[in-house]
Amino acid sequence: MIKDSQVQKENQNQDNKEVTAYQKGTIAIIGAGKLGEAIIEATIGADFFKPSQILVTNKRKESSERLKTRFGVQTSTNEAAVREARVILLAVKPQMAKNVLQTLKPLLRIDQLLISVMAGVTVSQLKEWSGNEPAVIRAMPNTPLRIRKGMSAICGCDTVPDEAMDFAEHLFATAGRVLRMDEQLFDAVTGLSASGPAFIYIMIEALAEGGVKAGIPRHLATELAAQTCLGAASMVLETGKHPAVLKDEVTTPAGCTIDGILKLEEGGIRVTLIKAVEEAARKAAALGGK
Ligand SMILES: NC(=O)c1ccc[n+]([C@@H]2O[C@H](COP(=O)([O-])OP(=O)(O)OC[C@H]3O[C@@H](n4cnc5c(N)ncnc54)[C@H](OP(=O)(O)O)[C@@H]3O)[C@@H](O)[C@H]2O)c1
């Protein structure tokens, strides 16, 4: 009789073999713009892929040449890259997805994995436009991925092999945190964590302006504001405490913080942030034609 632990070990070996196979092959980044570049930087930085394993394509040749000079990756055309790659990461604008995929459809194979990072484009649209050949995974990362502090969500569908999901999880985990989430939540994820860095940058800029107004030199004010955001975010993640509890810990009765909070509430900061996420999520859905 085979023991459970032995079966588990064999399954793990099986998984590792497949993860290694995806990881050992070539990845084609179709549309290597800002997000594609962030993924290149993270995966090379983490030694997940060697530059020689990465093929990049763009509309303009010079966009790809710049990445070749910076990272030593290979430049290619969409067609040649898809012929060669085991994994295809599609990072063009959502509006171009249908056109690009339908052109590549005759070249796509059943042993390939297609990972889309495009906002709003669903797994079922991707499957339809790619001719149902490759396994399809949808991911929604964000640009702090570049310095391996990213937040990504991934989802597949029933037909995606476990090894492919494991591989995608490994890939994005090299660049930060990853959550497997229901696809129904992906537009909301786009509005929150993909657009979110822009919202936070505005908050850092504004906090720093507050420091400048109070007499702190701008470069020091920016560092104070950014490190404060980093520290507060880390407190939420590392203590597991509710943000409201952490906020109460800073807010001494009759102290300074409560006066500041009063101004934030007067300005409608909560409603503004909620609406920002809601609006960005609505736009993500519209980009996918929903
Ligand atoms: N930026 C983010 O924070 C973020 C976060 C999550 C998801 N996303 C998603 O990631 C995708 C890319 O966003 P991005 O910000 O990286 O945009 P981007 O910088 O504009 O990148 C898009 C790239 O696609 C290339 N391209 C255009 N037509 C092409 C074609 N026919 N074949 C191959 N490449 C083509 C462009 O090349 P040229 O430069 O030569 O024109 C450009 O480099 C979007 O779908 C977006 O929804 C972005």
Ligand as a Chemical Component Dictionary entry (heavy atoms), coordinates in Angstrom:
data_LIG
# 
_chem_comp.id                   LIG 
_chem_comp.type                 NON-POLYMER 
_chem_comp.pdbx_formal_charge   0 
_chem_comp.three_letter_code    LIG 
# 
loop_
_chem_comp_atom.comp_id 
_chem_comp_atom.atom_id 
_chem_comp_atom.alt_atom_id 
_chem_comp_atom.type_symbol 
_chem_comp_atom.charge 
_chem_comp_atom.model_Cartn_x 
_chem_comp_atom.model_Cartn_y 
_chem_comp_atom.model_Cartn_z 
_chem_comp_atom.pdbx_ordinal 
LIG N1  N1  N 0  0.755  50.052 -15.703 1  
LIG C1  C1  C 0  0.199  49.416 -14.677 2  
LIG O1  O1  O 0  0.358  49.798 -13.518 3  
LIG C2  C2  C 0  -0.611 48.167 -14.928 4  
LIG C3  C3  C 0  -1.014 47.382 -13.828 5  
LIG C4  C4  C 0  -1.728 46.203 -14.065 6  
LIG C5  C5  C 0  -2.064 45.845 -15.349 7  
LIG N2  N2  N 1  -1.670 46.629 -16.388 8  
LIG C6  C6  C 0  -2.039 46.206 -17.756 9  
LIG O2  O2  O 0  -0.841 45.993 -18.461 10 
LIG C7  C7  C 0  -1.026 46.302 -19.836 11 
LIG C8  C8  C 0  0.079  47.220 -20.280 12 
LIG O3  O3  O 0  0.061  48.401 -19.532 13 
LIG P1  P1  P 0  1.332  49.364 -19.517 14 
LIG O4  O4  O 0  1.074  50.379 -18.475 15 
LIG O5  O5  O -1 2.581  48.559 -19.481 16 
LIG O6  O6  O 0  1.159  50.040 -20.970 17 
LIG P2  P2  P 0  2.289  50.512 -21.986 18 
LIG O7  O7  O 0  3.490  51.001 -21.227 19 
LIG O8  O8  O 0  1.632  51.418 -22.956 20 
LIG O9  O9  O 0  2.717  49.157 -22.737 21 
LIG C9  C9  C 0  2.028  48.613 -23.830 22 
LIG C10 C10 C 0  3.079  48.101 -24.785 23 
LIG O10 O10 O 0  2.422  47.434 -25.862 24 
LIG C11 C11 C 0  3.223  47.638 -27.004 25 
LIG N3  N3  N 0  2.421  47.346 -28.203 26 
LIG C12 C12 C 0  1.486  48.116 -28.809 27 
LIG N4  N4  N 0  0.957  47.457 -29.870 28 
LIG C13 C13 C 0  1.585  46.250 -29.923 29 
LIG C14 C14 C 0  1.483  45.124 -30.788 30 
LIG N5  N5  N 0  0.623  45.096 -31.810 31 
LIG N6  N6  N 0  2.282  44.062 -30.546 32 
LIG C15 C15 C 0  3.171  44.060 -29.524 33 
LIG N7  N7  N 0  3.305  45.107 -28.669 34 
LIG C16 C16 C 0  2.525  46.177 -28.869 35 
LIG C17 C17 C 0  3.662  49.066 -26.914 36 
LIG O11 O11 O 0  4.806  49.239 -27.726 37 
LIG P3  P3  P 0  5.360  50.693 -28.151 38 
LIG O12 O12 O 0  5.904  51.331 -26.897 39 
LIG O13 O13 O 0  6.459  50.388 -29.111 40 
LIG O14 O14 O 0  4.205  51.452 -28.738 41 
LIG C18 C18 C 0  3.932  49.225 -25.413 42 
LIG O15 O15 O 0  5.288  48.985 -25.092 43 
LIG C19 C19 C 0  -2.400 46.917 -19.971 44 
LIG O16 O16 O 0  -3.281 45.977 -20.546 45 
LIG C20 C20 C 0  -2.813 47.234 -18.550 46 
LIG O17 O17 O 0  -4.209 47.055 -18.362 47 
LIG C21 C21 C 0  -0.944 47.775 -16.215 48 
# 
loop_
_chem_comp_bond.comp_id 
_chem_comp_bond.atom_id_1 
_chem_comp_bond.atom_id_2 
_chem_comp_bond.value_order 
_chem_comp_bond.pdbx_ordinal 
LIG N1  C1  SING 1  
LIG C1  O1  DOUB 2  
LIG C1  C2  SING 3  
LIG C2  C3  SING 4  
LIG C2  C21 DOUB 5  
LIG C3  C4  DOUB 6  
LIG C4  C5  SING 7  
LIG C5  N2  DOUB 8  
LIG N2  C6  SING 9  
LIG N2  C21 SING 10 
LIG C6  O2  SING 11 
LIG C6  C20 SING 12 
LIG O2  C7  SING 13 
LIG C7  C8  SING 14 
LIG C7  C19 SING 15 
LIG C8  O3  SING 16 
LIG O3  P1  SING 17 
LIG P1  O4  DOUB 18 
LIG P1  O5  SING 19 
LIG P1  O6  SING 20 
LIG O6  P2  SING 21 
LIG P2  O7  DOUB 22 
LIG P2  O8  SING 23 
LIG P2  O9  SING 24 
LIG O9  C9  SING 25 
LIG C9  C10 SING 26 
LIG C10 O10 SING 27 
LIG C10 C18 SING 28 
LIG O10 C11 SING 29 
LIG C11 N3  SING 30 
LIG C11 C17 SING 31 
LIG N3  C12 SING 32 
LIG N3  C16 SING 33 
LIG C12 N4  DOUB 34 
LIG N4  C13 SING 35 
LIG C13 C14 SING 36 
LIG C13 C16 DOUB 37 
LIG C14 N5  SING 38 
LIG C14 N6  DOUB 39 
LIG N6  C15 SING 40 
LIG C15 N7  DOUB 41 
LIG N7  C16 SING 42 
LIG C17 O11 SING 43 
LIG C17 C18 SING 44 
LIG O11 P3  SING 45 
LIG P3  O12 DOUB 46 
LIG P3  O13 SING 47 
LIG P3  O14 SING 48 
LIG C18 O15 SING 49 
LIG C19 O16 SING 50 
LIG C19 C20 SING 51 
LIG C20 O17 SING 52 
# 
